[in-house]
């Protein structure tokens, strides 16, 4: 089977391509599929540098396209340059349009040269997928959706030209749409955006068994001596709910000094402002910020913490949250948002095993956290409930990736 795999140059892959050694971080769905396909089939990997996005930080600044071999992958990879290939004095929006048109043409040329049995494109390559699905019918096209975000919803009703183009693209006759179930309200969007004749698969991400490190990270050792540790794991971006988290803990501390300790693991554009907010409050000693930790140390962070909080505005079945569920955490998440479908599935899956509180409301969140701090029995009860209910829906990464690859295999089998 020959597969052309065209995806965004995710920040979690950049260091591997810069160093020439395959050691991906983040985006486990992407890199695990890449590894499996690379090992089994004849592959053409194309990564498109996009240089933008909410909370996206790129270390890739090459002004030319790059094709090279990577230690750890059998097949070479090709990276299409982003806006850096064009004159910097052009307006940002013009640069982005030129970038996308150029990358579209480049990928189509690679498809013509490689003659794959199946084309796999993520949302960063929506237009490539749409053009190939509409104007050639010999090669099945798989459109990979990693979740639904505000732009994608706006595209279904907005009169802006860019939204109309994407609305047209989403309705293309893809052979298959594979969508991650991340709690972002994917079902109503898929119903309204995708062609009625297109097969759709909605898949929750996998999660591995918990493996604790032999030696605890020194920063976690210091935190482990604290009491009533409340943990946040994720990008420090507004849409992740990091401000609600920090503000809710500060509200608790204002009433009773040193009543809780906040452990914040992650980095992002709001990191400096959040630290400044904490410093100005006079409660710096009650917060620990850790920008990055190895995966097994994240598991250890869950183990030393009493309460896990996720206030992601866009959906709360992320990889970080699935790992918290696997860790049997006492969890606080937002109420579902039925108007968009966000976290409706999350709420249905977790039921009463978690505490839910209104989104974007630090006062309500502080009340919930204060209650849990003062009721250890309730924390234990919630942790035990998560341990039971997770068995109904969690599955391993091996099974998750195996299914996605089989879906591609079946398309090729049907098409030949």
C-alpha positions in Angstrom: 0.0 0.0 0.0 1.3 3.4 -1.0 0.1 6.3 1.3 0.7 10.0 0.9 0.4 11.5 4.3 0.1 15.3 4.4 -0.2 17.0 7.7 0.7 20.2 9.6 4.2 20.6 10.9 3.2 20.3 14.5 5.5 21.9 17.1 5.8 18.5 18.8 7.6 17.2 15.7 9.8 20.2 14.9 12.7 19.2 17.2 12.9 15.8 15.6 13.3 17.3 12.2 15.7 20.0 13.4 17.9 17.4 15.1 17.4 14.7 12.5 16.4 12.1 15.2 12.8 10.9 15.6 11.8 11.9 19.2 8.4 13.4 18.9 6.6 15.2 21.8 2.9 15.9 22.0 0.4 15.0 19.2 0.5 11.3 20.0 -2.2 10.4 17.5 -0.1 11.9 14.7 3.3 10.5 15.6 1.9 7.0 16.4 0.1 6.7 13.1 3.3 8.0 11.3 5.4 5.3 13.1 3.0 2.5 12.2 2.6 3.5 8.6 6.3 4.1 8.2 7.0 0.6 9.4 4.4 -1.2 7.3 4.0 0.7 4.0 5.5 2.7 1.1 5.1 6.2 2.4 5.4 9.8 1.3 5.4 12.2 4.3 4.7 15.9 3.7 4.6 18.4 6.6 3.4 21.9 5.9 4.7 24.7 8.1 1.8 26.9 9.1 3.6 29.5 11.4 0.3 30.5 13.1 -2.6 29.3 15.2 -4.0 29.9 18.7 -1.2 28.8 21.1 1.0 27.6 18.3 4.7 28.3 18.7 7.0 27.4 15.8 10.7 26.8 15.9 10.8 26.1 12.2 12.2 29.1 10.3 13.6 27.5 7.1 13.1 29.7 4.1 13.2 26.8 1.7 11.5 23.4 1.4 13.4 20.6 3.0 13.6 16.9 2.2 15.7 14.7 4.4 16.1 11.4 6.2 15.4 11.1 9.9 17.0 8.6 12.2 14.2 6.4 13.4 12.0 6.6 10.3 12.4 4.4 7.2 11.1 7.0 4.8 12.4 10.5 4.1 10.2 13.4 5.1 9.5 16.6 3.1 8.7 19.9 4.9 7.1 22.7 2.9 8.2 26.1 4.1 5.7 28.6 5.5 5.5 32.3 5.2 9.3 32.6 5.5 9.7 31.8 1.8 8.1 35.1 0.8 9.2 38.7 1.3 8.6 39.7 4.9 7.3 43.1 4.0 4.1 41.6 2.6 1.0 41.9 4.9 0.4 38.9 7.2 -2.9 37.9 5.6 -1.4 38.0 2.1 1.6 35.9 3.3 -0.8 33.3 4.7 -2.8 33.2 1.4 0.3 32.8 -0.7 1.7 30.2 1.7 -1.5 28.1 1.5 -1.8 28.3 -2.3 1.9 27.4 -2.8 1.6 24.4 -0.4 -1.5 23.3 -2.1 0.2 23.2 -5.5 3.3 21.5 -4.0 1.3 18.7 -2.4 -0.7 18.1 -5.5 2.5 17.8 -7.5 3.8 15.2 -5.0 0.6 13.3 -5.4 0.9 13.2 -9.1 4.5 12.0 -8.9 4.0 9.5 -6.1 0.7 7.9 -7.4 -0.5 6.8 -3.9 -3.2 4.2 -3.2 -4.7 6.5 -0.6 -4.3 10.2 0.3 -4.4 11.2 4.0 -4.8 14.9 4.8 -5.4 16.7 8.1 -7.3 20.0 8.6 -4.2 22.1 7.7 -4.4 20.5 4.3 -8.2 20.8 3.9 -8.0 22.4 0.5 -5.6 19.8 -0.8 -8.0 17.1 0.3 -11.0 18.9 -1.2 -9.4 19.4 -4.6 -8.2 15.8 -4.8 -11.6 14.4 -3.6 -13.6 16.5 -6.1 -11.4 16.4 -9.2 -10.0 12.9 -9.3 -11.9 9.8 -8.3 -9.2 7.1 -8.6 -7.5 7.6 -5.3 -9.5 7.6 -2.1 -9.0 10.7 0.1 -9.1 10.6 3.9 -9.8 13.9 5.7 -8.5 13.8 9.2 -10.2 16.1 11.7 -8.4 16.5 15.1 -11.5 18.1 16.8 -13.7 21.1 16.0 -12.7 24.7 16.7 -14.4 28.1 16.4 -13.2 28.7 12.8 -14.7 25.5 11.7 -18.1 26.4 13.2 -18.0 29.9 11.7 -17.3 28.4 8.3 -20.7 26.8 8.2 -22.7 30.0 8.4 -20.4 33.0 7.8 -20.5 35.0 4.6 -16.8 35.7 4.5 -15.0 34.4 1.4 -12.5 32.3 3.4 -15.4 30.6 5.3 -17.3 29.9 2.1 -14.2 28.3 0.6 -13.8 26.0 3.6 -17.6 25.3 3.7 -17.2 24.1 0.1 -14.1 22.1 1.0 -15.8 20.3 4.0 -18.6 19.1 1.8 -16.3 17.4 -0.7 -16.9 13.7 -1.5 -14.1 12.3 0.7 -13.8 8.6 0.9 -13.6 8.8 4.7 -13.5 11.3 7.5 -11.7 10.3 10.7 -12.4 12.6 13.6 -10.9 12.7 17.1 -13.5 12.7 19.9 -12.0 15.4 22.1 -15.2 16.7 23.6 -15.3 19.7 21.2 -18.8 19.0 19.9 -17.7 17.1 16.8 -21.0 15.3 16.1 -23.2 18.4 15.3 -20.4 19.9 13.2 -19.9 16.7 11.2 -23.7 16.4 10.6 -23.8 19.9 9.1 -20.4 20.1 7.4 -19.6 16.8 5.8 -21.1 15.3 2.7 -24.0 13.0 3.5 -22.4 10.2 1.4 -19.1 10.3 3.2 -18.3 7.7 5.8 -17.4 9.1 9.2 -15.5 7.5 12.0 -15.3 9.4 15.4 -12.6 7.9 17.6 -11.6 8.7 21.1 -7.8 8.9 21.6 -5.9 6.1 23.3 -4.2 6.1 26.7 -1.5 3.8 28.0 -1.3 2.2 31.4 0.3 4.4 34.1 4.0 4.0 34.5 5.6 5.9 37.3 9.3 7.0 37.2 11.9 5.4 39.4 13.1 8.8 40.5 10.8 11.8 41.1 11.7 15.1 39.4 13.3 17.5 41.8 10.6 20.1 41.2 7.9 17.5 42.0 9.8 16.5 45.2 9.4 20.0 46.5 5.7 20.1 45.6 5.0 16.7 47.1 5.8 18.1 50.6 2.8 20.5 50.2 -0.8 19.8 51.2 -4.0 19.9 49.1 -2.2 20.1 45.7 -4.5 21.1 42.8 -3.0 20.4 39.4 -3.5 22.0 36.0 -1.8 20.4 32.9 -2.0 22.1 29.5 -1.0 25.0 27.3 -1.1 28.3 29.1 -3.6 29.9 26.7 -6.9 31.6 27.6 -9.1 29.0 25.9 -7.5 26.3 28.1 -9.0 28.0 31.2 -5.7 28.7 32.8 -6.9 32.1 34.1 -10.0 30.6 35.8 -7.8 28.1 37.4 -5.3 30.6 38.8 -8.0 33.1 39.9 -10.0 30.4 41.6 -7.0 29.3 43.7 -6.2 32.9 44.6 -9.8 33.3 45.8 -9.3 30.4 48.1 -6.0 31.7 49.4 -7.5 35.1 50.1 -9.8 33.5 52.6 -7.3 31.2 54.2 -3.5 31.5 53.7 -1.7 28.4 52.5 -4.9 26.4 52.3 -3.9 24.9 48.9 -1.0 24.6 46.5 -1.4 25.0 42.8 0.8 22.9 40.5 0.7 24.2 36.9 2.4 22.2 34.2 2.6 23.7 30.8 3.8 26.7 28.8 2.2 29.2 26.5 1.7 32.8 25.6 -0.1 33.6 28.9 2.7 32.2 31.1 4.4 35.5 31.9 1.1 37.2 32.7 -0.1 34.4 34.9 3.1 34.4 36.9 2.8 38.2 37.3 -0.8 37.8 38.5 0.4 35.3 41.1 3.3 37.4 42.2 1.2 40.5 42.6 -1.2 38.6 44.8 1.5 37.8 47.4 0.8 34.1 47.2 3.8 33.1 45.0 4.8 30.4 47.6 1.5 28.6 47.0 2.1 28.1 43.2 4.6 26.0 41.3 5.0 26.5 37.6 6.7 23.8 35.6 7.0 24.4 31.9 7.8 20.8 30.7 8.0 17.3 32.2 8.7 13.9 30.7 5.6 11.8 30.2 6.3 9.5 33.2 6.8 12.5 35.4 3.3 13.8 34.5 2.0 10.5 35.9 3.9 11.2 39.1 2.5 14.7 39.2 -1.0 13.2 39.2 -0.1 10.8 42.0 1.0 13.5 44.3 -2.0 15.8 43.6 -5.4 15.7 45.3 -7.5 17.5 42.6 -7.2 17.8 38.8 -8.8 20.7 37.1 -9.5 21.2 33.4 -11.5 24.2 32.3 -10.8 23.9 28.5 -13.4 26.1 26.8 -13.2 24.0 23.6 -13.6 20.4 24.9 -12.3 18.2 27.8 -11.5 14.8 26.3 -8.0 15.8 25.5 -4.9 13.5 25.8 -4.0 15.3 29.1 -7.5 14.6 30.5 -7.6 11.0 29.3 -4.3 10.5 31.2 -5.9 12.1 34.3 -8.8 9.7 34.0 -6.4 6.8 33.7 -4.7 8.1 36.9 -8.1 7.9 38.7 -7.9 11.6 39.5 -10.5 13.5 41.4 -11.6 15.8 38.5 -13.3 19.1 38.1 -14.4 19.9 34.5 -16.8 22.4 32.9 -20.5 21.9 32.5 -21.5 20.8 28.9 -22.3 23.5 26.4 -25.3 22.1 24.5 -25.6 25.1 22.2 -22.3 24.0 20.5 -22.2 20.4 21.6 -18.9 21.0 23.5 -18.5 18.5 26.3 -21.9 16.9 25.9 -20.2 13.6 25.1 -17.6 14.3 27.9 -20.5 14.6 30.4 -22.2 11.5 29.1 -19.1 9.4 29.4 -18.0 10.6 32.9 -21.4 11.0 34.4 -21.3 11.6 38.2 -17.7 10.5 38.5 -16.5 14.1 38.2 -17.7 17.5 39.5 -18.8 19.9 36.8 -18.9 23.7 37.2 -19.8 26.6 34.8 -17.2 27.5 32.3 -15.3 30.8 32.6 -16.4 31.3 36.2 -13.6 31.5 38.8 -15.9 32.1 41.7 -17.9 28.9 41.1 -14.7 27.0 40.5 -13.2 28.3 43.8 -16.3 27.1 45.7 -16.0 23.6 44.2 -12.3 23.4 45.0 -12.8 24.7 48.5 -15.5 22.0 49.1 -13.2 19.3 47.8 -10.3 20.5 49.9 -12.4 20.2 53.0 -14.0 16.9 52.1 -11.4 14.2 51.6 -14.1 11.5 51.6 -15.7 13.1 48.5 -12.3 13.2 46.7 -11.8 9.5 47.4 -15.4 8.7 46.3 -14.9 10.6 43.0 -11.5 8.9 42.4 -13.1 5.5 42.9 -15.9 6.3 40.6 -13.5 7.4 37.8 -11.7 4.1 38.3 -14.9 2.2 37.6 -16.4 4.2 34.8 -13.2 4.6 32.7 -13.3 0.9 31.9 -16.3 1.5 29.7 -14.5 3.8 27.2 -10.8 4.0 27.6 -8.7 1.9 25.3 -5.0 1.5 24.6 -3.0 3.5 22.0 -2.1 0.2 20.2 -5.8 -0.6 19.6 -6.6 3.0 18.7 -3.8 3.3 16.1 -4.5 -0.3 14.8 -8.1 0.7 14.0 -7.1 3.9 12.1 -4.6 2.0 10.0 -7.1 -0.7 9.2 -9.6 1.9 8.0 -7.0 3.1 5.5 -6.3 -0.5 4.5 -10.0 -1.2 3.9 -10.3 1.8 1.7 -7.5 0.6 -0.6 -8.9 -2.9 -0.6 -12.4 -1.6 -1.7 -10.8 0.7 -4.3 -8.8 -2.1 -6.0 
